[in-house]
């Protein structure tokens, strides 16, 4: 009789463990299903924006190719600033030919560029979906904290993109596109090279502009302090100039235009770490 009872108890215990395991599997499967639906929504939104950008070809490529023109707005702003302080300065007119060397290169570049811009345009929605996915596991204060950090990261990234579009890329293109070792050598820049350089510089500046966010997390972990950052201001300025010299062409004006906002971000980082403390 006792053997039968023990057997029954073992069956019940085994059944309980099996049901708990099945529930855990269902929970994991439910999370994977939510993740799958989220990825499909993100792909749908990004794909829709990419298709729209692909269809408005004239507007898209007018904006993308604008930094390659000699009368780009950045040059006009610099000339106006120089004249405002009493310096008669004008940029020389230049022309750089963009060519396509492969039969399908223009079409494929058009597609890849539309995909890049589609992801960039859908980035606010992507952040929203990611927050919706992780928010059930967060406390209320962590949820507010995550929203603020995500918003700051996105704003800084967009500022980096604008910095690349209006300052870094046009001046880099002007210098590198017109540089010549001999009058016999004519520069014909491929469209693939133009777009790859544009995307690379844009991503680099978007990441570099995350310096205050990086300082925030390092301050939270106690790796850096505001006194430490203040103490090494001069050293940091030299490092920032070195980084600006690496990501920009060997041109003094470009170096200055990139160094100044990066150093301002460093000063903002000091304030951020001090606020964390």
C-alpha positions as CSV (number, residue, x, y, z in Angstrom):
1,X,0.0,0.0,0.0
2,X,2.8,2.4,0.9
3,X,4.6,1.5,-2.4
4,X,1.5,2.5,-4.3
5,X,1.3,5.8,-2.4
6,X,5.0,6.5,-3.1
7,X,4.4,5.7,-6.8
8,X,1.4,8.0,-6.9
9,X,3.3,10.8,-5.2
10,X,6.2,10.4,-7.6
11,X,3.8,10.6,-10.6
12,X,2.3,13.8,-9.2
13,X,5.7,15.3,-8.5
14,X,6.9,14.4,-12.0
15,X,3.7,15.8,-13.5
16,X,4.1,19.1,-11.6
17,X,7.7,19.5,-12.8
18,X,6.6,18.7,-16.3
19,X,3.9,21.3,-16.2
20,X,6.2,23.9,-14.8
21,X,8.7,23.1,-17.5
22,X,6.0,23.4,-20.2
23,X,4.9,26.7,-18.7
24,X,8.5,28.0,-18.9
25,X,8.8,26.8,-22.5
26,X,5.6,28.6,-23.3
27,X,6.8,31.8,-21.6
28,X,10.1,31.6,-23.6
29,X,8.1,30.9,-26.8
30,X,5.8,33.8,-26.0
31,X,8.8,36.1,-25.7
32,X,10.2,34.8,-29.0
33,X,6.9,35.3,-30.7
34,X,6.7,38.9,-29.4
35,X,10.3,39.5,-30.6
36,X,9.4,38.0,-34.0
37,X,6.4,40.3,-34.4
38,X,8.5,43.3,-33.3
39,X,11.1,42.5,-35.9
40,X,8.5,42.2,-38.6
41,X,7.0,45.5,-37.7
42,X,10.4,47.2,-37.7
43,X,11.2,45.6,-41.1
44,X,7.8,46.7,-42.4
45,X,8.3,50.4,-41.3
46,X,11.9,50.6,-42.4
47,X,11.0,48.9,-45.7
48,X,8.1,51.2,-46.4
49,X,10.3,54.3,-45.8
50,X,13.1,52.8,-48.0
51,X,10.6,52.2,-50.8
52,X,9.3,55.8,-50.5
53,X,12.9,57.1,-50.6
54,X,13.7,54.9,-53.6
55,X,10.7,56.3,-55.4
56,X,11.5,60.0,-54.8
57,X,14.8,59.5,-56.5
58,X,15.3,63.1,-57.7
59,X,14.8,64.7,-54.2
60,X,16.9,62.0,-52.5
61,X,19.9,62.3,-54.7
62,X,19.7,66.1,-54.9
63,X,20.1,66.1,-51.1
64,X,22.8,63.4,-51.1
65,X,24.9,65.0,-53.9
66,X,24.5,68.6,-52.6
67,X,27.7,68.4,-50.4
68,X,29.7,67.7,-53.6
69,X,28.7,71.1,-55.2
70,X,31.1,74.0,-55.0
71,X,28.3,76.4,-53.8
72,X,27.0,74.2,-51.0
73,X,25.4,76.1,-48.1
74,X,28.3,75.4,-45.7
75,X,30.7,77.3,-47.9
76,X,28.3,80.2,-48.1
77,X,28.0,80.3,-44.3
78,X,31.7,80.2,-43.8
79,X,32.2,83.1,-46.3
80,X,29.4,85.1,-44.5
81,X,31.1,84.5,-41.1
82,X,34.4,85.6,-42.5
83,X,33.0,88.8,-44.0
84,X,31.2,89.5,-40.8
85,X,34.5,89.7,-38.9
86,X,36.0,91.9,-41.7
87,X,37.9,89.2,-43.7
88,X,37.2,89.1,-47.4
89,X,37.3,85.3,-48.0
90,X,35.8,83.3,-50.9
91,X,36.1,79.6,-51.8
92,X,37.4,78.8,-55.2
93,X,35.0,77.2,-57.6
94,X,35.6,73.5,-58.2
95,X,34.0,70.6,-60.2
96,X,34.5,66.9,-59.5
97,X,33.0,64.3,-61.8
98,X,31.1,61.4,-60.4
99,X,31.1,58.3,-62.5
100,X,29.7,54.7,-62.5
101,X,32.1,52.0,-63.7
102,X,29.8,49.0,-63.6
103,X,26.6,48.4,-65.6
104,X,24.5,47.9,-62.5
105,X,26.4,50.1,-60.0
106,X,23.9,53.0,-60.1
107,X,20.9,50.8,-59.6
108,X,22.5,48.8,-56.8
109,X,23.8,51.9,-55.1
110,X,20.3,53.4,-55.3
111,X,18.9,50.4,-53.6
112,X,21.5,50.2,-50.8
113,X,21.3,53.9,-50.2
114,X,17.5,53.7,-49.9
115,X,17.9,50.9,-47.3
116,X,20.4,53.0,-45.3
117,X,18.1,56.0,-45.3
118,X,15.1,53.8,-44.6
119,X,16.7,52.5,-41.4
120,X,17.8,56.0,-40.4
121,X,14.3,57.3,-41.0
122,X,12.7,54.5,-39.0
123,X,15.2,54.8,-36.1
124,X,12.7,56.6,-33.8
125,X,10.2,53.8,-34.4
126,X,12.9,51.2,-33.8
127,X,13.8,52.8,-30.5
128,X,10.1,52.8,-29.6
129,X,9.7,49.1,-30.4
130,X,12.8,48.2,-28.4
131,X,11.6,50.1,-25.4
132,X,8.2,48.4,-25.6
133,X,9.9,45.0,-25.7
134,X,12.1,45.6,-22.6
135,X,9.8,47.9,-20.6
136,X,7.7,45.1,-18.9
137,X,10.9,43.9,-17.2
138,X,11.7,47.4,-15.9
139,X,10.6,49.2,-12.8
140,X,8.8,52.5,-13.2
141,X,11.8,54.6,-12.3
142,X,14.0,52.5,-14.6
143,X,11.4,53.0,-17.4
144,X,11.6,56.8,-17.1
145,X,15.4,56.6,-16.9
146,X,15.6,54.4,-20.1
147,X,13.3,56.8,-22.0
148,X,15.5,59.7,-21.2
149,X,18.8,57.9,-22.0
150,X,17.3,56.6,-25.3
151,X,16.1,60.1,-26.3
152,X,19.5,61.7,-25.5
153,X,21.3,59.0,-27.5
154,X,19.1,59.5,-30.5
155,X,19.4,63.3,-30.4
156,X,23.2,63.1,-30.1
157,X,23.3,60.7,-33.0
158,X,21.2,63.0,-35.2
159,X,23.5,65.9,-34.3
160,X,26.5,63.8,-35.4
161,X,24.7,63.0,-38.7
162,X,24.1,66.7,-39.3
163,X,27.6,67.6,-38.3
164,X,28.9,65.1,-40.9
165,X,26.5,66.3,-43.6
166,X,27.0,70.0,-43.2
167,X,30.7,70.2,-42.1
168,X,32.8,67.1,-42.2
169,X,31.8,65.4,-45.5
170,X,31.6,68.5,-47.8
171,X,34.9,69.9,-46.7
172,X,36.5,66.4,-46.9
173,X,35.1,65.9,-50.3
174,X,36.3,69.3,-51.5
175,X,39.8,68.6,-50.3
176,X,40.2,65.0,-51.4
177,X,38.2,65.4,-54.6
178,X,40.3,68.4,-55.8
179,X,43.6,67.2,-54.6
180,X,46.0,66.3,-57.5
181,X,49.6,65.2,-57.7
182,X,49.9,66.4,-61.2
183,X,47.9,68.4,-63.8
184,X,47.9,65.3,-66.0
185,X,45.9,63.3,-63.4
186,X,42.2,63.9,-63.5
187,X,40.0,62.9,-60.6
188,X,36.8,60.9,-61.5
189,X,35.2,59.7,-58.3
190,X,33.0,56.6,-58.5
191,X,29.5,56.8,-57.1
192,X,30.2,53.8,-54.8
193,X,33.2,55.6,-53.3
194,X,31.2,58.7,-52.7
195,X,28.3,56.9,-50.9
196,X,30.6,54.6,-48.9
197,X,32.6,57.6,-47.7
198,X,29.4,59.5,-46.9
199,X,28.0,56.6,-44.9
200,X,31.3,55.9,-43.0
201,X,31.8,59.5,-41.9
202,X,28.1,59.8,-40.9
203,X,28.3,56.7,-38.7
204,X,31.6,57.8,-37.2
205,X,30.3,61.2,-36.2
206,X,27.1,59.6,-34.9
207,X,29.2,57.4,-32.6
208,X,31.7,60.1,-31.6
209,X,28.8,62.4,-30.5
210,X,27.8,59.7,-27.9
211,X,30.7,61.0,-25.7
212,X,28.4,62.5,-23.0
213,X,26.4,59.2,-22.8
214,X,29.6,57.2,-22.4
215,X,30.8,59.6,-19.7
216,X,27.4,59.2,-18.0
217,X,27.7,55.4,-17.7
218,X,31.4,55.5,-16.8
219,X,30.5,58.0,-14.1
220,X,27.7,55.7,-12.9
221,X,30.2,52.8,-12.6
222,X,32.7,55.1,-10.8
223,X,35.4,54.7,-13.5
224,X,35.7,58.4,-14.0
225,X,35.0,61.5,-11.9
226,X,34.4,65.1,-12.8
227,X,37.6,66.1,-11.0
228,X,39.6,63.6,-13.1
229,X,38.1,64.9,-16.4
230,X,38.7,68.5,-15.4
231,X,42.3,67.7,-14.4
232,X,43.0,66.1,-17.8
233,X,41.4,68.9,-19.9
234,X,44.6,69.7,-21.8
235,X,45.4,66.1,-22.5
236,X,41.9,65.5,-23.7
237,X,42.1,68.5,-26.0
238,X,45.2,67.0,-27.6
239,X,43.5,63.6,-27.9
240,X,40.4,65.2,-29.5
241,X,42.6,67.1,-32.0
242,X,44.3,63.8,-32.8
243,X,41.0,62.0,-33.4
244,X,39.7,65.0,-35.5
245,X,42.9,64.8,-37.6
246,X,42.4,61.1,-38.2
247,X,38.8,61.4,-39.3
248,X,39.3,64.6,-41.4
249,X,41.5,65.4,-44.3
250,X,44.8,67.3,-43.6
251,X,43.1,70.6,-43.8
252,X,43.4,73.2,-40.9
253,X,39.9,74.6,-41.3
254,X,38.3,71.2,-41.2
255,X,40.4,70.3,-38.2
256,X,39.1,73.4,-36.4
257,X,35.5,72.9,-37.4
258,X,35.5,69.3,-36.0
259,X,37.7,69.9,-33.0
260,X,35.5,72.6,-31.5
261,X,32.2,70.7,-31.2
262,X,34.0,67.6,-30.0
263,X,35.7,69.6,-27.2
264,X,32.4,71.1,-26.3
265,X,31.0,67.6,-26.0
266,X,33.9,66.8,-23.6
267,X,32.9,69.9,-21.5
268,X,29.3,68.6,-21.5
269,X,30.6,65.2,-20.4
270,X,32.3,66.9,-17.3
271,X,29.0,68.5,-16.4
272,X,27.2,65.1,-16.9
273,X,29.6,63.2,-14.6
274,X,29.3,66.0,-12.0
275,X,25.5,65.7,-12.1
276,X,25.8,61.9,-11.7
277,X,28.0,62.4,-8.6
